[in-house]
Structures are given as C-alpha cells and as structure tokens.
Amino acid sequence: MKIGILGGSFNPVHIGHLRLGIECLEQFDLDRVWFMPAFIPPHKAREGLLPFELRFKLLVEATKNISNLEVIDLEQKLGGISYTVRTLKYLKTEYSNRDFYFILGDIDFISLPSWYQGNMLINYANLIVVRRKEIALRQIQETSEIYLRAKRIDNYSWSKNDNKIFLLNCLNIYISSSEIRKKFLTKRNINFLVPREVEILLNKYKIIAEKCWQKDIFK
C-alpha cells in the first residue's frame, strides 16, 4: 500500500491543502493520503496556534467527504516536538509493509539542512517535492545531490537506497493560512478559501480562534 503523508500546522486547513492531497493521490497512484497535524511544530511559534484538538477537528470536517484522504493523530500520540524524522522512522518501523511518500513544498525541501536530522528523511520515505516555481530547479538539484546524496535519475527525480525524490508540478493554488486568520479576525469573507464545514466549525469555536490568533496577528 502506498501512503502519502501531508504534515503541517494546519492553522487552519484550507482548500489548497485538500487539493494538494488529491493531486498527490492521482499523480502518484497513492492508496491514501494521511493528513498529519503537528502536535508541537518545531519551526513555528506556539503563540497564535490553535489547540491541537481543534486543528484536528477542522481537518476531519474538511476531509470527511473526500475519498482516500484521512486524518491521523500520530504526532499527538508520540508527544513532544513533532520532528518529521521521528514520525517517519516510527511509521517505517510499525508499517514496514507500506511505502510512504512524504509531501513537502520546494521551499521546505531546500531548507532541510535546518531541520532536525533533515538528511535522514530519505531513509524512511520517498519525498514528493511540490514545485511552486519560487525555487530554482538548480537549488532542488543541489539539495537532492549534495545534501541528501541522492543519485539523479532524470531532471525531475533522484534515488537513494530504496527511496526516491520526485518533483510534482501541480495546480498552483496559493492560499495563505495567515491571510485566512487575518480575514477571520477582521470579519471578512473566507468563502472558497476553506471548506464550508471548516468555516462553520471556526464560527462555533470563534472565541478560542480569536483568542489564539489575536496573539499572532495583532501582537
């Protein structure tokens, strides 16, 4: 079974996240894409972050009617800071009969040297690098070949041991979670930025959302 892993803070989840999950399902013939919200994101301040339980609920609502997209609370169960290498190593150990594909943007990919044991990710999963056209192909090549020490297969893929690095060119739907937070706090319309179910749930937990997000937006 081929499983895509899409992690992040999802603060909040939006339609760009969902469309990316669908694109990966279809283009890489995956059986599932697991949305995996970070319990404590290592690269982001906790101030302004919705509680894990609410971010998880929003994801469940967002994905409940989309086939083969699932929400997994593994990083909450593991506890502590949500280091990607720890999560992927756990998955590789516990589900050795599955092939995992970790999905990340091109900016995140070339920043792997700043991640905790970022050079080890390729040992536990294939990597799908989402091309946003913001990063030169040369930078992606250098990260793959120099930092990760992967061998080039062609201009758009590399290999190391049993895993591969793939480039994904997909619909460039750029939606900013921070812009959604600003719009929500200033009572502007967020239709078509988040699923309707997410908007309803945000309004239900409006007091919590405003309390968290105001710390970040208006600090």
Contacts in CASP RR format, 6 or more apart in sequence:
PFRMAT RR
TARGET T0000
AUTHOR 0000-0000-0000
METHOD contacts of the structure
MODEL  1
MKIGILGGSFNPVHIGHLRLGIECLEQFDLDRVWFMPAFIPPHKAREGLL
PFELRFKLLVEATKNISNLEVIDLEQKLGGISYTVRTLKYLKTEYSNRDF
YFILGDIDFISLPSWYQGNMLINYANLIVVRRKEIALRQIQETSEIYLRA
KRIDNYSWSKNDNKIFLLNCLNIYISSSEIRKKFLTKRNINFLVPREVEI
LLNKYKIIAEKCWQKDIFK
1 31 0 8 1.000
1 32 0 8 1.000
1 97 0 8 1.000
1 98 0 8 1.000
1 99 0 8 1.000
2 28 0 8 1.000
2 29 0 8 1.000
2 30 0 8 1.000
2 31 0 8 1.000
2 32 0 8 1.000
2 98 0 8 1.000
2 99 0 8 1.000
2 101 0 8 1.000
3 30 0 8 1.000
3 31 0 8 1.000
3 32 0 8 1.000
3 33 0 8 1.000
3 34 0 8 1.000
3 95 0 8 1.000
3 98 0 8 1.000
3 99 0 8 1.000
3 100 0 8 1.000
3 101 0 8 1.000
4 24 0 8 1.000
4 28 0 8 1.000
4 30 0 8 1.000
4 32 0 8 1.000
4 33 0 8 1.000
4 34 0 8 1.000
4 100 0 8 1.000
4 101 0 8 1.000
4 102 0 8 1.000
4 103 0 8 1.000
4 128 0 8 1.000
5 33 0 8 1.000
5 34 0 8 1.000
5 36 0 8 1.000
5 87 0 8 1.000
5 88 0 8 1.000
5 91 0 8 1.000
5 100 0 8 1.000
5 101 0 8 1.000
5 102 0 8 1.000
5 103 0 8 1.000
5 125 0 8 1.000
6 17 0 8 1.000
6 20 0 8 1.000
6 21 0 8 1.000
6 24 0 8 1.000
6 33 0 8 1.000
6 34 0 8 1.000
6 35 0 8 1.000
6 36 0 8 1.000
6 103 0 8 1.000
7 35 0 8 1.000
7 36 0 8 1.000
7 37 0 8 1.000
7 38 0 8 1.000
7 84 0 8 1.000
7 103 0 8 1.000
8 36 0 8 1.000
8 37 0 8 1.000
8 38 0 8 1.000
8 41 0 8 1.000
9 37 0 8 1.000
9 38 0 8 1.000
9 41 0 8 1.000
9 44 0 8 1.000
9 49 0 8 1.000
9 55 0 8 1.000
9 177 0 8 1.000
10 17 0 8 1.000
10 35 0 8 1.000
10 37 0 8 1.000
10 55 0 8 1.000
10 58 0 8 1.000
10 59 0 8 1.000
10 177 0 8 1.000
11 48 0 8 1.000
11 49 0 8 1.000
11 50 0 8 1.000
11 55 0 8 1.000
11 177 0 8 1.000
11 181 0 8 1.000
12 50 0 8 1.000
12 55 0 8 1.000
12 58 0 8 1.000
12 177 0 8 1.000
12 180 0 8 1.000
12 181 0 8 1.000
12 194 0 8 1.000
12 198 0 8 1.000
12 202 0 8 1.000
13 35 0 8 1.000
13 55 0 8 1.000
13 58 0 8 1.000
13 59 0 8 1.000
13 62 0 8 1.000
13 194 0 8 1.000
13 195 0 8 1.000
13 198 0 8 1.000
14 175 0 8 1.000
14 177 0 8 1.000
14 180 0 8 1.000
14 193 0 8 1.000
14 194 0 8 1.000
14 198 0 8 1.000
15 173 0 8 1.000
15 175 0 8 1.000
15 192 0 8 1.000
15 193 0 8 1.000
15 194 0 8 1.000
15 195 0 8 1.000
16 173 0 8 1.000
16 175 0 8 1.000
17 35 0 8 1.000
17 62 0 8 1.000
18 62 0 8 1.000
18 63 0 8 1.000
18 66 0 8 1.000
18 69 0 8 1.000
18 195 0 8 1.000
19 170 0 8 1.000
19 171 0 8 1.000
19 173 0 8 1.000
20 103 0 8 1.000
20 130 0 8 1.000
20 170 0 8 1.000
20 173 0 8 1.000
21 33 0 8 1.000
21 35 0 8 1.000
21 69 0 8 1.000
21 103 0 8 1.000
22 33 0 8 1.000
22 66 0 8 1.000
22 69 0 8 1.000
23 168 0 8 1.000
23 170 0 8 1.000
23 171 0 8 1.000
24 30 0 8 1.000
24 33 0 8 1.000
24 101 0 8 1.000
24 103 0 8 1.000
24 128 0 8 1.000
24 168 0 8 1.000
25 32 0 8 1.000
25 33 0 8 1.000
25 68 0 8 1.000
25 69 0 8 1.000
27 168 0 8 1.000
27 170 0 8 1.000
28 101 0 8 1.000
28 128 0 8 1.000
28 166 0 8 1.000
28 168 0 8 1.000
30 68 0 8 1.000
30 101 0 8 1.000
31 68 0 8 1.000
32 68 0 8 1.000
32 69 0 8 1.000
32 70 0 8 1.000
33 68 0 8 1.000
33 69 0 8 1.000
33 70 0 8 1.000
33 103 0 8 1.000
34 70 0 8 1.000
34 71 0 8 1.000
34 72 0 8 1.000
35 59 0 8 1.000
35 63 0 8 1.000
35 69 0 8 1.000
35 70 0 8 1.000
35 71 0 8 1.000
35 72 0 8 1.000
36 71 0 8 1.000
36 72 0 8 1.000
36 74 0 8 1.000
36 75 0 8 1.000
36 87 0 8 1.000
37 52 0 8 1.000
37 55 0 8 1.000
37 56 0 8 1.000
37 59 0 8 1.000
37 71 0 8 1.000
37 73 0 8 1.000
37 75 0 8 1.000
37 76 0 8 1.000
38 75 0 8 1.000
38 82 0 8 1.000
39 52 0 8 1.000
39 75 0 8 1.000
39 76 0 8 1.000
39 78 0 8 1.000
39 79 0 8 1.000
39 80 0 8 1.000
39 81 0 8 1.000
39 82 0 8 1.000
40 46 0 8 1.000
40 79 0 8 1.000
40 80 0 8 1.000
40 81 0 8 1.000
40 82 0 8 1.000
41 49 0 8 1.000
41 82 0 8 1.000
42 81 0 8 1.000
42 82 0 8 1.000
42 83 0 8 1.000
42 115 0 8 1.000
42 116 0 8 1.000
43 114 0 8 1.000
43 115 0 8 1.000
45 216 0 8 1.000
47 215 0 8 1.000
47 216 0 8 1.000
47 219 0 8 1.000
48 212 0 8 1.000
48 213 0 8 1.000
48 215 0 8 1.000
48 216 0 8 1.000
49 55 0 8 1.000
49 212 0 8 1.000
49 216 0 8 1.000
50 58 0 8 1.000
50 208 0 8 1.000
50 209 0 8 1.000
50 212 0 8 1.000
50 213 0 8 1.000
51 208 0 8 1.000
51 212 0 8 1.000
52 76 0 8 1.000
54 205 0 8 1.000
54 208 0 8 1.000
54 209 0 8 1.000
56 71 0 8 1.000
56 73 0 8 1.000
56 76 0 8 1.000
57 201 0 8 1.000
58 198 0 8 1.000
58 201 0 8 1.000
58 202 0 8 1.000
59 71 0 8 1.000
60 71 0 8 1.000
61 195 0 8 1.000
61 197 0 8 1.000
61 198 0 8 1.000
61 200 0 8 1.000
61 201 0 8 1.000
62 194 0 8 1.000
62 195 0 8 1.000
62 197 0 8 1.000
62 198 0 8 1.000
63 69 0 8 1.000
63 70 0 8 1.000
63 71 0 8 1.000
64 197 0 8 1.000
74 87 0 8 1.000
74 90 0 8 1.000
74 91 0 8 1.000
75 82 0 8 1.000
75 87 0 8 1.000
78 86 0 8 1.000
78 87 0 8 1.000
78 90 0 8 1.000
83 115 0 8 1.000
83 116 0 8 1.000
83 117 0 8 1.000
84 102 0 8 1.000
84 115 0 8 1.000
84 116 0 8 1.000
84 118 0 8 1.000
84 121 0 8 1.000
85 115 0 8 1.000
85 116 0 8 1.000
85 117 0 8 1.000
85 118 0 8 1.000
85 120 0 8 1.000
85 121 0 8 1.000
85 124 0 8 1.000
88 100 0 8 1.000
88 102 0 8 1.000
88 121 0 8 1.000
88 124 0 8 1.000
88 125 0 8 1.000
89 120 0 8 1.000
89 124 0 8 1.000
91 98 0 8 1.000
91 100 0 8 1.000
91 124 0 8 1.000
91 125 0 8 1.000
92 100 0 8 1.000
92 124 0 8 1.000
92 125 0 8 1.000
99 126 0 8 1.000
100 124 0 8 1.000
100 125 0 8 1.000
100 126 0 8 1.000
101 125 0 8 1.000
101 126 0 8 1.000
101 127 0 8 1.000
101 128 0 8 1.000
101 166 0 8 1.000
102 121 0 8 1.000
102 125 0 8 1.000
102 126 0 8 1.000
102 127 0 8 1.000
102 128 0 8 1.000
103 128 0 8 1.000
103 130 0 8 1.000
103 168 0 8 1.000
104 127 0 8 1.000
104 128 0 8 1.000
104 129 0 8 1.000
104 130 0 8 1.000
105 129 0 8 1.000
105 130 0 8 1.000
105 132 0 8 1.000
106 129 0 8 1.000
106 130 0 8 1.000
106 131 0 8 1.000
106 132 0 8 1.000
106 134 0 8 1.000
106 135 0 8 1.000
106 139 0 8 1.000
106 140 0 8 1.000
107 132 0 8 1.000
107 134 0 8 1.000
107 135 0 8 1.000
109 127 0 8 1.000
109 129 0 8 1.000
109 135 0 8 1.000
109 140 0 8 1.000
109 143 0 8 1.000
110 135 0 8 1.000
110 139 0 8 1.000
110 140 0 8 1.000
110 142 0 8 1.000
110 143 0 8 1.000
112 118 0 8 1.000
112 119 0 8 1.000
112 121 0 8 1.000
112 143 0 8 1.000
112 147 0 8 1.000
112 148 0 8 1.000
113 119 0 8 1.000
113 143 0 8 1.000
113 147 0 8 1.000
115 121 0 8 1.000
119 147 0 8 1.000
119 148 0 8 1.000
119 149 0 8 1.000
121 127 0 8 1.000
122 148 0 8 1.000
122 150 0 8 1.000
122 160 0 8 1.000
122 161 0 8 1.000
122 163 0 8 1.000
122 165 0 8 1.000
123 160 0 8 1.000
123 161 0 8 1.000
123 163 0 8 1.000
124 163 0 8 1.000
125 163 0 8 1.000
126 163 0 8 1.000
126 164 0 8 1.000
126 165 0 8 1.000
126 166 0 8 1.000
127 163 0 8 1.000
127 164 0 8 1.000
127 165 0 8 1.000
127 166 0 8 1.000
128 166 0 8 1.000
128 168 0 8 1.000
129 140 0 8 1.000
129 165 0 8 1.000
129 166 0 8 1.000
129 167 0 8 1.000
129 168 0 8 1.000
130 168 0 8 1.000
130 170 0 8 1.000
131 140 0 8 1.000
131 167 0 8 1.000
131 168 0 8 1.000
131 169 0 8 1.000
131 170 0 8 1.000
132 172 0 8 1.000
132 174 0 8 1.000
133 172 0 8 1.000
137 155 0 8 1.000
140 167 0 8 1.000
141 152 0 8 1.000
144 150 0 8 1.000
144 152 0 8 1.000
144 158 0 8 1.000
144 165 0 8 1.000
145 151 0 8 1.000
145 152 0 8 1.000
145 158 0 8 1.000
148 158 0 8 1.000
148 160 0 8 1.000
148 165 0 8 1.000
149 160 0 8 1.000
150 158 0 8 1.000
150 159 0 8 1.000
150 160 0 8 1.000
150 164 0 8 1.000
150 165 0 8 1.000
151 158 0 8 1.000
151 159 0 8 1.000
151 160 0 8 1.000
152 158 0 8 1.000
153 159 0 8 1.000
153 164 0 8 1.000
156 166 0 8 1.000
156 167 0 8 1.000
157 164 0 8 1.000
157 165 0 8 1.000
157 166 0 8 1.000
157 167 0 8 1.000
158 164 0 8 1.000
158 165 0 8 1.000
159 165 0 8 1.000
175 193 0 8 1.000
178 216 0 8 1.000
178 217 0 8 1.000
179 193 0 8 1.000
180 190 0 8 1.000
180 193 0 8 1.000
180 194 0 8 1.000
181 213 0 8 1.000
181 216 0 8 1.000
181 217 0 8 1.000
182 188 0 8 1.000
182 217 0 8 1.000
183 189 0 8 1.000
183 190 0 8 1.000
183 193 0 8 1.000
184 190 0 8 1.000
184 202 0 8 1.000
184 209 0 8 1.000
184 210 0 8 1.000
184 213 0 8 1.000
185 210 0 8 1.000
185 213 0 8 1.000
185 214 0 8 1.000
185 217 0 8 1.000
185 218 0 8 1.000
190 199 0 8 1.000
191 199 0 8 1.000
194 202 0 8 1.000
202 209 0 8 1.000
END
